[in-house]
Amino acid sequence: MTELLPTWQREPCPRWCIRDHDEDDIALDRYHQGSATTVPVLMSTDSEEPRSATYVPVDLAIRVGRYAGELIDWVAIEPVRLTAPRLVLTAESAARLAEQVTAQLAEHVALDQA
């Protein structure tokens, strides 16, 4: 995060922004970004029904961002070394997704232990 704001930046950075902003940033690069959390996962990018033989280890990066001049925060979940698949959700949508994933896993564990 830079001390002097570029002329295109109308608001100060959110406290969580770790990104440097420059005067010559193109429009697509004019966003605030939080630090990434990396999670190792097994995933399949097979377009057919996933089979365990198609799973590969992948590191997923999860980070929060907000485009300059906007009020909506988003959460990006994307492979560190691949370009796809990429999931970008509003913070509210990401919270609902996390809640439902947690609920699904809790039900799965409860049924497995029954």
C-alpha positions in Angstrom: 0.0 0.0 0.0 1.6 3.3 -1.1 1.5 6.4 1.1 0.8 8.9 -1.7 -2.4 8.0 -3.6 -2.4 8.0 -7.4 -4.7 10.6 -8.9 -7.2 7.9 -10.0 -7.6 6.6 -6.5 -10.4 8.6 -4.8 -10.5 6.7 -1.4 -7.8 5.5 1.0 -7.0 1.8 1.0 -9.0 -0.5 3.3 -6.9 -1.6 6.3 -6.5 -5.1 4.8 -5.1 -3.9 1.5 -1.5 -5.0 0.8 -1.3 -4.0 -2.8 0.8 -1.2 -4.1 -1.0 1.3 -6.3 0.8 3.2 -9.1 -0.2 6.2 -11.2 0.2 4.1 -14.4 -2.0 1.1 -13.3 -4.4 0.1 -16.0 -8.1 0.0 -15.1 -8.1 -3.7 -14.5 -5.3 -3.4 -12.0 -7.0 -0.7 -9.9 -8.2 -2.8 -7.0 -7.4 -3.4 -3.3 -6.2 -6.8 -2.4 -5.8 -8.6 0.9 -3.2 -11.2 1.7 -3.8 -14.7 0.3 -4.4 -17.8 2.2 -3.2 -21.0 0.5 -5.0 -24.3 1.0 -3.8 -27.6 -0.4 -6.6 -29.6 -1.9 -7.3 -32.5 -4.2 -9.5 -31.5 -7.1 -10.6 -32.8 -10.5 -11.0 -30.6 -13.6 -12.5 -33.5 -15.6 -15.7 -32.4 -17.3 -17.2 -35.7 -16.7 -18.4 -37.0 -13.3 -15.2 -36.8 -11.1 -13.5 -40.0 -10.4 -10.8 -40.5 -7.8 -8.3 -41.4 -10.6 -8.7 -37.8 -12.0 -7.9 -36.0 -8.8 -4.7 -33.9 -8.7 -3.1 -32.0 -5.8 -3.6 -28.2 -6.2 -2.9 -25.2 -4.0 -5.9 -22.9 -3.9 -5.4 -19.2 -3.1 -8.2 -17.4 -1.3 -8.1 -13.6 -1.1 -10.4 -10.7 -0.6 -10.4 -7.7 -2.9 -12.4 -4.6 -3.9 -12.1 -2.6 -7.1 -11.2 1.1 -6.6 -14.3 3.3 -6.3 -16.6 0.4 -5.6 -18.2 -0.6 -2.3 -18.5 -4.4 -2.9 -15.8 -6.7 -1.5 -15.3 -10.0 -3.3 -13.6 -13.2 -2.5 -11.5 -15.0 -5.1 -10.7 -18.7 -4.9 -8.3 -19.9 -7.6 -5.5 -22.3 -8.2 -2.1 -20.9 -7.6 -0.5 -22.4 -10.7 -3.4 -22.8 -13.0 -5.6 -20.2 -14.7 -8.9 -22.1 -14.1 -11.2 -22.9 -12.5 -11.6 -19.5 -10.8 -14.5 -18.6 -8.5 -15.1 -14.9 -7.6 -18.0 -14.2 -5.2 -19.2 -11.2 -3.3 -18.2 -11.4 0.4 -21.8 -12.1 1.3 -22.1 -14.9 -1.2 -18.8 -16.4 0.0 -20.1 -16.4 3.6 -23.3 -18.2 2.5 -21.2 -20.8 0.6 -18.9 -21.4 3.6 -22.0 -21.9 5.8 -23.5 -24.4 3.4 -20.2 -26.3 2.9 -19.9 -26.5 6.7 -23.5 -27.7 7.0 -23.0 -30.4 4.3 -19.8 -31.7 5.9 -21.4 -31.7 9.4 -24.3 -33.8 8.0 -22.0 -36.1 6.2 -19.8 -36.7 9.3 -23.0 -37.2 11.5 -24.3 -39.8 9.0 -21.0 -41.5 8.8 -20.8 -41.8 12.6 -24.4 -43.0 13.0 
